[in-house]
Amino acid sequence: MNPLLHTSKLGKTFGGLKAVQSIDLSVASNQILSIIGPNGAGKTTLFNCLSGIYKPDDGDVFFEGINITGLKPYQICHLGIARTFQNIRLFPGLSALDNVMIGQFHRRRLHPLAMLFRSENYRNEEAVGYEAALELLDFVGLSEVAHTGARNLAYGLQRRLEIARALATSPRVLLLDEPAAGMNPSEAEHMVDLIQRLRGRGLAIILIEHHMKVVMQISDHIMVLDHGETIATGTPEEVRNDPKVIAAYLGKES
Amino acid sequence: MSPPPKAKDGGTERNEWNPWRNLKHIFFNPKKKLRSFRNQPLEKDIKPTVSLPPPDIILGGLVRGSIYGLVALGYTMVYGILGMINFAHGEIFMIGMFTCVFALGLLSTLLSTTTLVNLLLATLVAMIFSAAFGYANERIAYRRLRKAHILAPLTSAIGLSIILQNFVFLTVSKDNISFPRVYSDQLNKVAFTLGGVHFNYLQFTILGTSLVLMAALFFFIHRTRLGIAMRGTAQDQLMASLVGIPVNKIIALTFVLGSSLAAVAGVMVSMYQSVAGWNSGYIWGLKAFTAAVLGGIGNIPGAVLGGLIIGLTEDITCYYFGSNWRNSVVFLILMIVLIIRPRGLLGERVADKV
């Protein structure tokens, strides 16, 4: 299977600290790749390199065979990579619906004059966008709070809204940074269900997660990072039994 | 060394400027006092009466205020999106004034269309010119410095404002230029008289245009996709970029929009006052900035409200105390607002903004 997104020898250095080095990962449609590792292992730095927030110092990122290293975040988004954040970054002053609609910004191109004079085309497009946004909110189970301000939503709902907003950019690859962080077991269960349904839509998903139960349940592949390096890759079963992983997570004794 | 002469009471002081006596004169109606004196009432029966400003003063204040509101929108939009004050905004307003006057001159010689068409075309030209200057302002004074310390773009904008003023002073006109009378006279004709007070078309045109533009801007920001993108960019630039919004273009659009509104305001001011000068952007800009701060900077309805309040205050001050006092009173209000309520009348808490 052709990978949708892959990297070769990706590296990022901050001063003397090698935050991430020689990462080779690849993910295809309908696949879930989980990235795990202790705190400070470079997982989020890796995401920042993939989504264009950081410019990698070494190596390349390929999306559908095109080299996208060093593109601006919005250009990468236009190509079809979307992400969520570990600490939620919604637009607090916008309603849930507007948060989703903002994600569709680049998908529909119309002349500004058409917008100014509200041509028929424009109004149709707006209606389509509105419906699409409502549908996405429905998909993540937020249709009832569509008009609530994002800052007034409960924590778990904000996480879902973040995913809906990422989906609104119609991505092919979705980067989820700890979507189940701070959730209780039943909320985490819902999140697993949501991620499974996302896979059903044909997305390639890269997931950073600390909830081992979630990771083992849904991943096709797992990649373990420690000190910016890959220490193990494989199926959940292989990784679970890898002595290096156990050492990194629990210390040498166990 | 002789002791300094004591200030005498009464007569000699008459020619000097004494605001307190003016105040007494205004708020304690002398006619009433005179009548009471004639009828020999008791001291305690004398009640002071306050005379309200007449309706034409109120209308004048609203007209002036709506212009301030239009200019203040430019300040408040840029602040909302970048968290910086655009101190060159007043000069962009001034360029709108000049462009309109020259465009009118050209149009009336080149095209023999009606006054209204010429006026609209000239306004359009002024808007395009000012928008271009606003865009250049963003590219030159702001874009490179967006990540720098907050004082750096502020200083560069002040620099740009001085450059623009001097540019106009040296190359265009050292003296005030006057707005073609042909255009303003028709609008200055008295429209109707109500209760002995004359209202003219120009005032209604200015008030109406401003309010329509403000409503249009409000609609644009809250109901269109570009507007949502703008609000998103204002709240979190990085995140906006990650959901596919070209942040640089949106910021440039903000400057362009604010500048075209300032151009319309410039056209209306030059029509209203019949003159435009290289330095008229300074005081209008500063007062519009005061209006934006008063209403709560970053808040669009706040800018309009602040503008109306400043305009009304200014005209009412002129009516009571004379026009020398108007700037002092306006900036006194700015100081009081900054001390008592730094976030302005409708402003959000600073914590929410950051």
Interface residues (C-beta under 8 A of the other chain):
Chain A: S51 G52 I53 K72 P73 Y74 C77 H78 A82 R83 F85 R89 L90 F91 P92 G93 L94 D98 M101 I102 G103 Q104 F105 H106 R107 R108 P112 M115 E126 G129 R165 A166 A168 T169
Chain B: T224 R225 L226 I228 A229 R231 G232 Q235 D236 L238 M239 A240 S241 L242 V243 G244 I245 P246 V247 D352
